[in-house]
Amino acid sequence: MQTVRITLQQGVHRDKVVYKLLFNYSPEIHEKMKYIDYVRWSQQLRCWYIAKNDMLLANLKEQLKAKAEFIAA
């Protein structure tokens, strides 16, 4: 599998600061995101997101390290 580039972009969702996880559609990454309890899909933002929290971000990077690389926007 090719490495997926996930761009981290700060945003606001429901009055909370979040990291938007922006990437080209990948079935494998999409399925993985569905089972990580702190990652959420936003219909309004049309992307996956997590709360702006360095510990959650480090944990997500660790879980996806073999499949994705993260880039700050």
C-alpha atoms as a printed R data frame, in Angstrom:
   type eleno elety resid chain resno       x      y      z
1  ATOM     1    CA   MET     A     1   0.000  0.000  0.000
2  ATOM     2    CA   GLN     A     2   1.124  3.509 -0.783
3  ATOM     3    CA   THR     A     3   1.621  5.934  2.097
4  ATOM     4    CA   VAL     A     4  -1.260  8.389  2.437
5  ATOM     5    CA   ARG     A     5  -0.460 12.030  3.163
6  ATOM     6    CA   ILE     A     6  -2.726 13.461  5.855
7  ATOM     7    CA   THR     A     7  -2.707 17.239  6.159
8  ATOM     8    CA   LEU     A     8  -3.479 18.604  9.621
9  ATOM     9    CA   GLN     A     9  -5.416 21.841  9.459
10 ATOM    10    CA   GLN     A    10  -6.634 23.682 12.521
11 ATOM    11    CA   GLY     A    11 -10.322 24.482 12.467
12 ATOM    12    CA   VAL     A    12 -13.406 25.024 14.622
13 ATOM    13    CA   HIS     A    13 -16.239 22.529 14.943
14 ATOM    14    CA   ARG     A    14 -19.179 23.099 17.270
15 ATOM    15    CA   ASP     A    15 -17.303 25.925 19.026
16 ATOM    16    CA   LYS     A    16 -14.265 23.723 19.749
17 ATOM    17    CA   VAL     A    17 -10.802 23.958 18.228
18 ATOM    18    CA   VAL     A    18  -9.983 20.808 16.264
19 ATOM    19    CA   TYR     A    19  -7.456 19.329 13.856
20 ATOM    20    CA   LYS     A    20  -9.071 18.526 10.522
21 ATOM    21    CA   LEU     A    21  -7.554 15.410  8.920
22 ATOM    22    CA   LEU     A    22  -7.481 16.079  5.179
23 ATOM    23    CA   PHE     A    23  -6.433 13.357  2.737
24 ATOM    24    CA   ASN     A    24  -7.362 11.818 -0.599
25 ATOM    25    CA   TYR     A    25  -9.826  8.998 -0.152
26 ATOM    26    CA   SER     A    26  -8.213  5.739  0.909
27 ATOM    27    CA   PRO     A    27 -10.489  2.799  1.806
28 ATOM    28    CA   GLU     A    28  -7.933  1.433  4.266
29 ATOM    29    CA   ILE     A    29  -7.448  4.732  6.125
30 ATOM    30    CA   HIS     A    30 -11.198  5.418  6.068
31 ATOM    31    CA   GLU     A    31 -11.921  2.043  7.697
32 ATOM    32    CA   LYS     A    32  -9.174  2.564 10.285
33 ATOM    33    CA   MET     A    33 -10.571  5.998 11.226
34 ATOM    34    CA   LYS     A    34 -14.020  4.510 11.893
35 ATOM    35    CA   TYR     A    35 -12.621  2.363 14.715
36 ATOM    36    CA   ILE     A    36 -10.478  4.956 16.511
37 ATOM    37    CA   ASP     A    37 -12.761  6.230 19.251
38 ATOM    38    CA   TYR     A    38 -11.469  9.825 19.417
39 ATOM    39    CA   VAL     A    39 -11.584 10.408 15.640
40 ATOM    40    CA   ARG     A    40 -14.907 11.700 14.339
41 ATOM    41    CA   TRP     A    41 -16.468 12.380 10.955
42 ATOM    42    CA   SER     A    42 -18.057 15.799 10.450
43 ATOM    43    CA   GLN     A    43 -20.721 16.073  7.788
44 ATOM    44    CA   GLN     A    44 -20.536 19.848  8.158
45 ATOM    45    CA   LEU     A    45 -16.738 20.002  7.616
46 ATOM    46    CA   ARG     A    46 -16.810 16.990  5.259
47 ATOM    47    CA   CYS     A    47 -13.693 15.513  6.848
48 ATOM    48    CA   TRP     A    48 -12.408 13.486  9.778
49 ATOM    49    CA   TYR     A    49 -11.272 15.480 12.808
50 ATOM    50    CA   ILE     A    50  -9.870 15.159 16.330
51 ATOM    51    CA   ALA     A    51  -9.856 17.547 19.260
52 ATOM    52    CA   LYS     A    52  -6.805 19.810 19.285
53 ATOM    53    CA   ASN     A    53  -4.828 17.789 21.796
54 ATOM    54    CA   ASP     A    54  -1.141 16.890 21.420
55 ATOM    55    CA   MET     A    55  -1.561 13.527 23.163
56 ATOM    56    CA   LEU     A    56  -4.404 12.471 20.839
57 ATOM    57    CA   LEU     A    57  -2.408 13.613 17.822
58 ATOM    58    CA   ALA     A    58   0.678 11.651 18.922
59 ATOM    59    CA   ASN     A    59  -1.481  8.575 19.512
60 ATOM    60    CA   LEU     A    60  -3.101  8.896 16.055
61 ATOM    61    CA   LYS     A    61   0.314  9.250 14.395
62 ATOM    62    CA   GLU     A    62   1.489  6.117 16.192
63 ATOM    63    CA   GLN     A    63  -1.590  4.123 15.121
64 ATOM    64    CA   LEU     A    64  -1.242  5.153 11.470
65 ATOM    65    CA   LYS     A    65   2.553  5.354 11.169
66 ATOM    66    CA   ALA     A    66   2.827  2.424  8.739
67 ATOM    67    CA   LYS     A    67   0.030  3.759  6.516
68 ATOM    68    CA   ALA     A    68   0.227  7.561  6.609
69 ATOM    69    CA   GLU     A    69   2.489 10.557  6.949
70 ATOM    70    CA   PHE     A    70   1.250 13.723  8.623
71 ATOM    71    CA   ILE     A    71   1.847 17.220  7.295
72 ATOM    72    CA   ALA     A    72   1.037 20.437  9.132
73 ATOM    73    CA   ALA     A    73  -0.863 23.002  7.069
